[in-house]
Amino acid sequence: MYRTLAGFTIAELNMTISEITAYLQSQHPGVELTILETVPDPTVSVTADNLHTVCMTLRNDPQLLFGSLMCLCGVDFPDELQTVYHLFSIPLGHKFTLKCNVPKSAPFIPSVADIWSTAEWHEREAFDMFGITYTGHPDMRRILCPDDWEGYPLRKDYVPQTEWHGIPLTNIPPSEREPNPSSTLPADRIMILKRKAK
């Protein structure tokens, strides 16, 4: 038995991706929304300039009511970085996936943490792993790696560090490593750590 909202069943209120996109377009005539025929479900792309406005409508409009941001993740493309937003409406039972691409030379996307509080940690993770900066975020800093970590581990061009503050981060034997003049860890300590790792 479906729950009801204003006399309608969830099955009757549930909208398809195309219907949601058409409704959004009617609410924002000047905004370019593109349906992407992705698998398993179609997704919709929006520019960074319009992202926050569209997301406010997705959450607040009574026809949509996307109160749940299930997941936010980053994607690395050769020249662009992408953020993907997976949304679900608990009262209406429909779902929607939104994508926003920005150039790697200017990886800035408006934060949606003020719309969905769960985005606060998700955006920090995407920043930490991909280097996407979410403007307006209340605490834009790394969440998994140390603050002084070099690079973004899920980028395809990422080159792992061989050590961090003198701690070896590689399986390459010490005798085969390039010397690091900034290392403060004694050679005998490196060997002890290597034996423990085995």
Sequence and secondary structure as in RCSB ss.txt:
>XXXX:A:sequence
MYRTLAGFTIAELNMTISEITAYLQSQHPGVELTILETVPDPTVSVTADNLHTVCMTLRNDPQLLFGSLMCLCGV
DFPDELQTVYHLFSIPLGHKFTLKCNVPKSAPFIPSVADIWSTAEWHEREAFDMFGITYTGHPDMRRILCPDDWE
GYPLRKDYVPQTEWHGIPLTNIPPSEREPNPSSTLPADRIMILKRKAK
>XXXX:A:secstr
   EETTEEHHHH   HHHHHHHHHHH TTS  EEE  SSS EEE  HHHHHHHHHHHHH TTT   EEEEEEEE
E SSEEEEEEEEE TTT  EEEEEEEEETTS EEE  TTT TTHHHHHHHHHHHH  EEET TT S SSS TT  
S TTSTT    SEETTEE   S GGGS   TT  S HHHHHHHHHHH 
